[in-house]
Amino acid sequence: YGGLYLYANHDPYGRLNKIPTAVVVEDEGTTLATGEKLNVGPQVAGELVKSKSFDWHQVNRADATKGVSDGKYEFALVLPKSFSSDLASSADFTPRQAELELLTNDANNYIAHTIANQVVAQVTKTVASQVSETAASQLLAGYNTIHKQVSSAAAGAAQLQTGLTSAATGVTKLQSGATQLNTA
């Protein structure tokens, strides 16, 4: 029994590409203030599958849950519906933390659970670096928008000043006309 245990756990990281895992994309994407579409979920899933770090299978939630429960998949990584919008919220005044959901079954393999937690940390780090570029561009776009709005406000203030001057001239003419009417 001890020999089988040692053999089974001999090099748990050596053949990760043979471990069947699932990735579920529920991400609905979002539209940025610039009108640009942001849909990070499919990109993350595609990178995971392409990386061949595990034997990734892109499936729906029901198949992933059943697969993890039955032992078909060692674990499943779920990218929730609000994943992209949460990531994009860093450009808003109310930022939200994007979260990944991990489905595991410790009855199948405890080591897979430990490895899965490391995968989540790595995915989080990778996504954070990609999103920081988007957040930076959103921040810069925000400054550009502020500049345009301030320019527009300045133009509006100039128009208001012109209008007030015109109104003052009109009031003066009205008073002059009223005075002439009273004297006649």
Secondary structure, 3 states (H helix, E strand, C coil): CHHHHHHHCCCCCCCHHHCEEEEEECCCCEECCCCCEECHHHHHHHHHHHHCCCEEEECCHHHHHHHHHHCCCCEEEEECCCHHHHHHHHHCCCCCCCCCEEEECCCCCHHHHHHHHHHHHHHHHHHHHHHHHHHHHHHHHHHHHHHHHHHHHHHHHHHHHHHHHHHHHHHHHHHHHHHHHHHC
